[in-house]
């Protein structure tokens, strides 16, 4: 009886296993050149600077084999702004060559793109896949393949070269205490030059407490106050003509007393920090 049961169960298992494989592989079981075209992702976001020259949007053909070239058609749909104001190379089709399974729409960013984004705002548009040769489908009928890709071209901007003035304040009048109760780290500015080399500048109002020694705000590199009251102090950060990026990072405000303003080389306000701000990168924009 036990042997009979085993023989009865095994065919059932085999039948069920065959059914699952058939369902999973049904798209390719009759023709390994059958597939569909799709975007591998739904969105691309680029912060454009003067170093941004191209933006690539890949399109995939999902079949296991691609024996001959496949032409894929697409449309550009404006969402916000005019894409051609900042880039070229949109076109209306691309070719996925034989023996490959992907190609990319390559957009060429105009040299005037940053200035345009500053003046007119961000550019947002959709790329919609529309057709494919050889009878290949665009996406899947159940909507599970991505056929519309959103592109966001944002203004990354670059810092103006020159001297940035920072006016620092402490509401209690005992200097800064950032990530430590008696002193701590200063604000850091990570500068990136055209060659990609980074350097870090640190600044902050000195702490008068003796146990702040060993921290930046207890060292000789911090900035002393305008008077012995430790309410205010001013410092500067120099940004050279070869600098293309400047990231400001705030270490924290232990007692909720720290504030400061950063002024551009032309004297305009770049960014202001109010008391009690959390630690982290400051959202400084050079596209204002």
Steps between C-alpha positions, in 0.01 A plus 500: 500500500787734580657436162172571324466834680850606397434417139176693511654812658803526275305553173290765669810689612649472153184633342488797738870577447459493123203734524698760702796497262269533203330805652826675593667437168205533267622827353810333354407129469404519131751761375812620682501815284161597638496776762404862552668839530497695827687749716703336779390779738219752527695821564831680453597811697815700422630812677654683205830686540750626243666158522183320386541418130266207438200323653433140393159333517528122433234291325505119526378217277414206725529202262777246568621536140503801269608370160431817299478873560192637670378859454312650795288814461428748779341838571616789718222650712569833671392519865671814630714731291645441154753212483666631183599814692758299694577192286515358150485146360138418579411339166206262458657154472807294578639168379583206721762321293504128432659286773439772758203563726520869582582848378469848647348831402796734543408859578772761453486776762546850359781721639233756593289247695589620851423863413170392342401293803583790733292739291204273417491222759530122477417301186275194528385278213387145424632261238227263379581183306261471205609240243745220427577324171478122430165487677664539841264633766549820695472401864253236619124497486475474879696825542783336694771632265610864514426683175500861629816649648500831690813718459574783746776743404563708812735789557808384688675829449848591613635733767614845393875537546605745767472562872197369690434685826343309789347694791475269801285548810437331834185607684639414847832676445729208584624409151400194303435153633410283202525123537650523851369681807813714541629539143504256211554501126467800273297543184680335208503605136609233253641669190536307172719632219469440125726196526279338764740559789333579831620720785326578828478836677373515860374802692311586817485739796742403778372353824644664816477183707828338594362150452432587135872445435550218253199605291510739206308764696758478777800527268699787355325451165157616619393865468497716813206728579482870422509562877552299815127435518509218240173610338626567145793428272575527128711280278550439127534210257696545178370330184743500209421531132574129451233391751186345350336366816465609863303289752431645846450263794374605844613291802202588722384741771534338842321774699279650228692830499692505169407704194694641205464656156707421191546785252600465136809686371264767360356560848164330443371247751574142393360309799395558861498250788272563798551369854416139567575368150572128474839373391551415134567641157362850451275530192703783350400579141716696257210532257313779675 
